[in-house]
Amino acid sequence: MGLYRQEGIVLNVETPSKGFQWKFKPPSMEKYHQLARVKICPVTVFHSIWKMVDHGENISLTALQ
C-alpha cells in the first residue's frame, strides 16, 4: 500500500517458504533506463530534476551535473 511515485512501485510478497518481488514502472521510466546508459537525453534530465525535487534539493545546473 505505497504511493505511486514517478519512478513506479515495488510489490513484495512473502510466504513462509518463498519471497517474490515485482517492479511496476511507467513507460517513461522504462525508456529512461534504456537510454540512460547510452546518452543523455531530455527524459534523463527530466527524471533527474524530479528526483531532486522529491528529495528537497536545490535545483541548479551544478546540482544536476
C-alpha positions in Angstrom: 0.0 0.0 0.0 2.5 2.6 -1.1 2.1 5.8 -3.0 2.6 5.7 -6.8 5.7 7.8 -7.5 7.2 9.0 -10.7 9.6 6.0 -10.8 6.9 3.4 -10.0 6.4 0.9 -7.2 7.8 -2.3 -5.9 5.5 -5.1 -4.7 7.0 -7.6 -2.2 5.0 -10.7 -1.4 6.3 -13.2 1.2 5.1 -16.7 2.1 6.5 -18.9 4.8 8.8 -20.5 2.2 9.3 -18.0 -0.6 9.5 -14.4 -1.4 8.6 -12.6 -4.7 9.3 -9.1 -5.9 7.7 -7.3 -8.8 8.6 -3.8 -10.1 5.9 -1.7 -11.8 7.3 1.2 -13.8 5.6 3.8 -16.0 6.6 3.7 -19.7 8.7 6.9 -19.2 10.9 5.2 -16.6 11.4 2.2 -18.8 12.6 4.5 -21.6 14.8 6.3 -19.1 16.6 3.1 -18.1 17.0 2.0 -21.7 18.6 5.3 -22.7 20.4 6.4 -19.5 23.5 4.3 -20.1 23.8 5.2 -23.8 23.4 9.0 -23.9 21.9 11.9 -22.0 18.5 12.8 -23.4 15.7 15.1 -22.3 13.9 12.4 -20.4 17.0 11.7 -18.3 17.3 15.3 -17.3 13.5 15.4 -16.6 13.7 12.4 -14.2 16.9 13.7 -12.5 15.3 17.1 -11.8 12.1 15.4 -10.4 14.3 13.2 -8.1 16.0 16.4 -6.8 12.6 17.9 -6.2 11.4 14.8 -4.3 14.5 14.9 -2.1 14.0 18.7 -1.4 17.3 19.6 -3.1 18.2 22.9 -4.7 17.6 22.8 -8.4 20.6 24.2 -10.3 22.8 23.2 -13.3 25.6 22.5 -10.9 23.5 20.2 -8.8 22.1 18.5 -11.9 25.6 17.8 -13.2 
